[in-house]
Amino acid sequence: MSLSREYTEEEYNTLESKAKQFHDALFSEPIDENFIVELLISTTNEERQIIRKFYKDSYNTPVQNDIKLRLQNELKTIAINLFDTPYEYDAKELYKIFSSPKIDDDSIVELFASRPKAHFETVEIAYKKFYNRDLKDDIKNHLPKEHAEFLLAIMENERPIDQTISGNDAYEDASELIKVGLKEYGIDVQKFKKIFINRSREDLILISRAYYEKTQKNLYEAIEEEVEGKNKELLKGVVFAVITPPQFFSEKCSKEIQNHGINGPLLQRILISRAEIDMYAIKDYYIMETNNDLKNEFEVENPSAYIQILEGLTNK
């Protein structure tokens, strides 16, 4: 297990104790849901991986197996998800998408627009391990060819971290987008890769500004007007998620709550995957867009343990 920092002996002892307490909470009568909730929202994913290892070493069974045995419904699902690594979690989410009779296009956009190549490389390993299937093959087999090619381009091409172009280069790219037409970037994967994948966040910001100066439209609005088909939402998602990821996820949260309430699966995935990355910024955008605190969405009368966990994730 690769850790982001060194843990002291005292910290390891504390996490080993939490593993034993979690076991006791699972097997108490009645189940101690309060402790389960508190542990899940007060620990980081890395800490939960250490707890997961201590649990397996102490009881000779994976913690997620005992969670399946003892918990039910939404609490069981979210507890299992929170003990996954981010790569395992995304692998399972992708498998659910491709195993469904109807592909969830919103989830496809959210997952592929916001994850980098390095992340997908590890997700592919987890996907193969869990299902003995190749993720890229499932993408090809379950999606239209043109759409699959765009998703594979995202998976296979590493976006630069630093700025790689000058202001003049940005104007040239913006001029090309205008001359050729954004529609071509929604149907030609090579054109899509050239600007929307092979440019860094700073590059895309420069190109977007140059595009606006020339057309008085931002790239997001222009894509909405010019591009058609499944790649339209993906192209918008890539631009949005790369330039302003907190706003991208804030709007996803708002849309999911409007359509499916606070139990929506996409909302759960966003809260889990972004809790330790940029939840504070997502909440700021959510307030600006809805005049409501995201945390308030979960303040219902007699909230279940599941809802308490969702609320707790907004406080990370």
C-alpha positions in Angstrom: 0.0 0.0 0.0 1.5 3.3 -1.1 1.0 6.1 1.5 1.3 9.8 0.9 3.1 10.4 4.2 4.8 8.6 7.0 2.6 7.7 10.0 3.9 7.6 13.5 3.6 4.5 15.7 1.0 6.3 17.7 -1.1 7.0 14.6 -0.8 3.4 13.5 -1.9 2.2 17.0 -4.9 4.5 16.8 -5.9 3.2 13.4 -5.4 -0.4 14.5 -7.7 0.4 17.5 -10.3 1.9 15.1 -10.3 -1.3 13.1 -11.1 -3.3 16.2 -13.8 -0.8 17.2 -15.3 -0.9 13.8 -15.5 -4.7 14.0 -17.2 -4.4 17.4 -19.6 -1.8 16.1 -20.6 -4.1 13.2 -21.2 -7.1 15.4 -22.8 -5.4 18.3 -26.5 -5.9 19.0 -27.9 -3.6 17.8 -25.3 -2.5 15.3 -23.6 0.7 16.4 -24.4 2.9 13.4 -23.3 6.0 15.2 -19.7 4.8 15.5 -19.7 3.5 11.9 -20.9 6.9 10.7 -18.3 8.8 12.8 -15.4 6.6 11.6 -16.4 6.9 7.9 -16.7 10.7 8.0 -13.7 11.4 10.3 -11.1 9.5 8.4 -9.4 10.0 5.1 -9.4 7.4 2.4 -5.7 6.7 3.1 -6.5 6.1 6.8 -9.4 3.8 5.8 -6.9 1.7 3.7 -4.8 1.3 6.8 -7.8 0.4 8.9 -8.8 -2.0 6.1 -5.4 -3.8 6.3 -5.5 -4.0 10.1 -9.0 -5.4 9.9 -8.0 -8.2 7.5 -4.9 -9.0 9.6 -6.9 -9.1 12.8 -10.0 -11.0 11.7 -8.8 -12.9 8.6 -11.6 -11.5 6.5 -12.0 -8.3 4.4 -13.8 -5.5 6.2 -16.1 -5.1 3.1 -17.2 -8.7 3.4 -18.4 -8.1 7.0 -20.0 -4.9 5.9 -22.0 -6.9 3.3 -22.9 -9.4 6.0 -24.0 -6.9 8.7 -25.3 -3.7 7.0 -28.2 -3.1 4.7 -29.3 -0.9 1.9 -27.7 2.5 1.3 -25.5 2.3 4.4 -24.0 -0.9 3.3 -23.3 0.5 -0.2 -21.7 3.7 0.9 -19.6 2.0 3.6 -18.2 -0.4 1.0 -17.5 2.4 -1.4 -15.7 4.4 1.3 -13.4 1.5 2.0 -12.5 1.2 -1.7 -9.5 3.1 -3.0 -10.5 5.8 -5.5 -9.3 3.5 -8.3 -11.3 0.5 -7.1 -14.4 2.7 -6.6 -14.3 4.1 -10.2 -13.7 0.6 -11.6 -16.8 -0.6 -9.9 -18.8 2.4 -11.0 -17.7 1.9 -14.6 -18.7 -1.7 -14.5 -22.1 -0.8 -13.2 -22.5 1.7 -16.1 -21.5 -0.8 -18.8 -23.5 -3.6 -17.2 -26.7 -1.6 -17.2 -29.3 -2.0 -20.0 -29.2 1.7 -20.5 -25.9 3.6 -20.4 -25.9 6.5 -18.0 -24.5 9.3 -20.2 -24.3 11.8 -17.3 -22.0 9.4 -15.4 -19.9 8.8 -18.5 -19.3 12.5 -18.8 -18.6 13.0 -15.1 -16.1 10.2 -14.9 -14.2 10.7 -18.2 -14.2 14.5 -18.3 -12.7 14.8 -14.8 -10.1 12.0 -14.4 -6.6 12.1 -15.8 -4.7 9.4 -17.7 -2.7 8.3 -14.7 -5.9 7.7 -12.8 -7.4 5.6 -15.5 -4.2 3.5 -15.8 -4.8 2.2 -12.2 -8.6 2.0 -12.7 -7.9 -0.4 -15.6 -5.9 -2.7 -13.4 -8.6 -2.8 -10.8 -11.3 -3.4 -13.4 -9.3 -6.4 -14.7 -8.8 -7.7 -11.2 -12.4 -7.5 -10.2 -14.2 -8.6 -13.4 -11.5 -10.2 -15.5 -12.5 -7.9 -18.3 -10.7 -5.2 -20.2 -12.1 -1.7 -19.6 -11.2 -0.5 -23.0 -12.9 -3.5 -24.7 -16.1 -2.7 -22.7 -16.0 0.9 -23.8 -15.7 -0.2 -27.4 -18.4 -2.9 -27.1 -21.0 -0.9 -25.3 -20.8 2.6 -26.9 -21.1 3.9 -30.4 -17.7 3.9 -32.2 -17.3 7.6 -32.5 -18.1 8.2 -28.8 -15.8 5.3 -27.7 -12.9 6.8 -29.6 -13.2 10.1 -27.7 -13.3 8.3 -24.3 -10.3 6.2 -25.3 -8.5 9.4 -26.3 -9.1 10.8 -22.8 -7.8 7.6 -21.2 -4.7 7.3 -23.4 -3.4 10.9 -23.6 -1.7 12.7 -20.7 -2.7 16.3 -20.3 0.2 18.6 -19.6 0.4 20.0 -16.0 2.0 23.3 -16.8 1.3 26.0 -19.4 2.7 25.0 -22.8 1.6 27.7 -25.1 2.0 31.5 -25.4 -0.8 34.1 -25.7 -0.2 34.2 -29.5 -0.5 30.4 -29.6 -3.8 30.6 -27.8 -5.1 33.1 -30.4 -4.0 30.8 -33.2 -5.9 27.9 -31.5 -8.9 30.0 -31.0 -8.8 31.2 -34.6 -8.6 27.5 -35.7 -11.6 26.6 -33.6 -13.6 29.4 -35.2 -12.4 28.7 -38.8 -12.9 25.0 -38.7 -15.9 25.1 -36.5 -16.4 23.4 -33.2 -18.6 20.8 -34.8 -15.5 19.3 -36.3 -14.0 18.9 -32.8 -17.0 16.9 -31.8 -16.7 14.4 -34.6 -12.9 14.3 -35.4 -11.0 12.7 -32.5 -7.6 13.9 -33.8 -8.8 17.5 -33.7 -10.3 16.9 -30.3 -7.0 15.6 -28.9 -5.0 18.4 -30.4 -6.7 21.2 -28.4 -8.9 19.7 -25.8 -6.7 16.9 -24.5 -3.1 17.9 -25.3 -3.5 21.3 -23.7 -3.0 22.0 -20.0 -5.6 23.8 -17.8 -3.7 27.1 -18.1 -3.6 26.6 -21.9 -7.3 26.0 -22.1 -8.0 29.1 -20.0 -5.9 31.2 -22.5 -7.6 29.6 -25.5 -11.0 30.2 -23.9 -10.2 33.9 -23.3 -8.9 34.3 -26.8 -12.1 32.6 -28.2 -14.3 35.0 -26.2 -12.4 38.1 -27.4 -12.9 37.0 -30.9 -16.5 35.8 -30.7 -18.0 37.3 -27.5 -18.9 33.7 -26.6 -17.2 31.4 -24.2 -16.2 27.9 -25.4 -18.9 26.2 -23.3 -21.7 28.3 -25.0 -20.2 27.8 -28.4 -20.0 24.0 -28.0 -23.6 24.0 -26.8 -24.6 25.8 -30.0 -22.4 24.1 -32.6 -21.8 20.5 -31.5 -24.4 17.7 -31.7 -24.7 14.1 -30.5 -23.2 12.3 -27.5 -19.8 14.0 -27.8 -21.4 17.4 -27.2 -21.8 16.8 -23.5 -18.4 15.1 -23.3 -16.7 18.1 -25.0 -18.5 20.6 -22.7 -17.6 18.4 -19.7 -13.9 18.3 -20.6 -13.8 22.1 -21.0 -15.8 22.7 -17.8 -14.1 20.1 -15.6 -10.6 21.1 -16.7 -11.0 24.9 -16.4 -13.2 25.1 -13.3 -13.6 21.6 -11.7 -15.4 22.8 -8.6 -18.1 24.6 -10.6 -18.4 21.5 -12.9 -19.1 19.3 -9.9 -21.3 21.9 -8.2 -23.6 22.0 -11.2 -23.6 18.2 -11.4 -24.7 18.1 -7.7 -27.4 20.6 -8.3 -28.8 18.8 -11.3 -28.7 15.4 -9.6 -30.5 16.7 -6.5 -33.2 18.3 -8.8 -33.7 15.1 -10.8 -33.2 12.3 -8.2 -33.1 14.0 -4.7 -30.3 13.5 -2.2 -30.3 9.7 -2.8 -29.0 10.0 -6.4 -26.1 7.7 -7.3 -24.2 10.5 -9.1 -24.4 12.8 -6.1 -23.0 10.0 -3.9 -20.1 9.5 -6.3 -19.2 13.2 -6.4 -19.3 13.5 -2.6 -17.1 10.5 -2.2 -14.6 11.3 -5.0 -14.3 15.0 -4.3 -14.5 15.1 -0.5 -10.8 15.3 0.0 -10.0 17.2 -3.2 -12.1 20.4 -3.6 -15.3 20.0 -1.6 -14.8 23.4 0.0 -14.8 25.0 -3.4 -17.7 23.0 -4.7 -19.7 24.2 -1.8 -18.8 27.8 -2.5 -20.0 27.5 -6.1 -23.1 25.7 -5.0 -24.0 28.6 -2.8 -23.4 31.1 -5.6 -25.6 29.0 -8.0 -28.4 28.0 -5.8 -28.4 30.4 -2.8 -28.2 27.3 -0.6 -25.5 25.5 1.3 -24.9 22.0 -0.1 -24.7 20.8 3.5 -28.3 22.0 4.1 -29.6 19.6 1.5 -29.0 16.8 3.9 -30.5 18.4 7.0 -33.7 16.5 7.0 -35.8 15.3 10.0 -34.5 12.0 11.5 -31.7 11.5 8.9 -30.6 7.9 8.3 -27.0 6.9 8.9 -26.5 7.0 5.1 -27.7 10.7 4.9 -25.5 11.5 7.9 -22.5 10.2 6.0 -23.4 12.2 2.9 -23.7 15.4 5.0 -20.4 14.5 6.7 -18.6 14.3 3.3 -19.6 17.9 2.5 -17.6 19.0 5.6 -14.3 17.5 4.5 
